[in-house]
Amino acid sequence: RLITKEGTWTPPMQFGDISVWSPDGKFIAYYWIRDSFGQLRIQEIETGKDWILREGSVKDKCPWPFEWTNDGKYLLAENSDGYGQRTLELVSVKDGSAKIIKTFGDQGLGGASMSPDGKYIVVCIGREKEKRDIHILSVDGTLDNELISFPGADWAPNWTPDGKKIIFASNRSGSPALWTVKVKDGQKTDEPVLIYDGISGSYKSLRFTNEGNLIFLSGTGYSSIFQSTINPDKGTIENAISITVDCSVPFWSPDGSKLGYIGKKGEDGNNVVIIRDLNTGKEKELKLRLKNLEQASGWGWAWPQWSLDGESLLLDYEKKEG
């Protein structure tokens, strides 16, 4: 069933974002955005009763939930003030009050998780996504150590249900993969070990099942392209023909004879723009030496465009220094 029915793109816009189940499965905590301000809400699944736990303002943003504590009394969450100063908090489910675990300034947080015994928190921090490390903190404030450090990116740490290991994502092997490290009394007892190769940079851990299996999301940002006929009278799509796979952002030439799209990145890390002649089926690759072509996703749409004469392309890309 629907958890909410208020979402709309008509100003003032409002919509749901991240959601997390309570340990007993009876409640859902979720982040709701309403006209640029956030709300931390909780809903009781059986009754549908919904209430606002915390609400953001200009000076105080709203806590963004990572997970519930095992006893169901608190939410581990990230928060920030109006100036982008971030904090890691434990938010009371009873009254919305917060205990600040640590203030991180302008450093970004790439995930956090509390140990099953409630004594420690692992958190990914760093100003740049490509250079984030994983730290371990004690809830009582007596421990604050760098647990995992690497010149590249480590993110999305999660405790295993037995509290003996941390599972995290890292590109230390040259591509995104899942690693694990043993931990005891807030200290690592061994070096990280590779356990699963093949995730993407968009990896997001969800939770462990009761059987101890990890559920996660990992998308490539690529999909398949089909060409089809639209029947406006019947409101149906007919005669769908597969054009290509593992690509994104298709765009037509002005005369309709060619189709452009962004293909998978090459070995050099650069994006590839592919132009397909729909009459002959032949394809031409444009290697543009651009690593971060924007795709139509998230808050903004940056769809490539042809010039009216069909001789040029307008592309949007993110420039990263260094």
C-alpha positions, 0 to 999 in steps of 0.5 A: 500500500501507499505510505504517503499520498501527498507527493506532488511536483506542483509548487509547493513541491513535496515528496518522500526520500530515504526510508528505514524500517524499525528493527521489529518491522512495525514502523517506518522512519522516512525523510519528507521534503516539503517546499525546500524544508525537510521533515523526519516522519514516522509511520506505524505500519498496522494503523497508518498513523503518521507523525512528524518527529522533527521539522527543518527550518532556515537555521536548522536542517532536519535530521536525515536517518541512516538507521534505527538502533537495535532497541528501537528507541533512537534513529542514527541520523545526519544533520546540518545547520543553515551553513552546512556544518554537519553533525551525527546525532541520535534522535529520540523516537519518543520526542525528537530530541537529539544527542550530538555524537560528533560535529564534522564541520563541512565534511560530508558523511557517506553513511553511518552504522551503529554496532549491535551492542549500541556502543560504537558507530562507524561513519564515512567522512571526507570533503570529497567523495573520492577521498572519504575514509571510515572512522569509528566513534564510541557513543559515550565520546571516549573513542574517536579513531580512523578505522579504515584509510585509503587514498581512494574512496571507502564508504557505506560502512555496516556492522555485521549482525554479530558485531564482529566485522564491518562491511564497506564499499571501496575502490581500493582494488581499482573498481568498486567492491565490497570489503570486510574488516574484523573489529574488536573493542573499537579497533580493527584486528586485521586488514580488510578482505575483499568479499564481493566484486562487481558493485557500482559507485552508486552502491547503497546498503539497506539491511541484513536479513534475519538469516544474516544476508546483506541486501543492497542496491547497486545500479550502473546508471545505464539501461536499454533503449527501445524504439516503439510506436505510440497509439494515442487513441488507445494510449498504448505503446506498440511494436517495441524494438530493442535498439541497444543495451547498457547506455543512457540518455537517448536523443534524436537528431533533428531529421529523425534519422539518427539516435545519439546516446551515452555509452559505458565509460571506456578503459580510460574512464572517459564517457563515450557518445554514440551516434547510431544511423537508424537506416543502416544500423551503423554506429559511430563513437565520439571519444570526447575525453570527458569523464563526467557527462551529466545524465538526466537524473536527480534534481537536474536534467541535462539532456544532450541536444543536437544543433538544428542543422544536425552538425553539432552536439550540446553536452553538459558535463561536471568539471572536477578539479585534480 
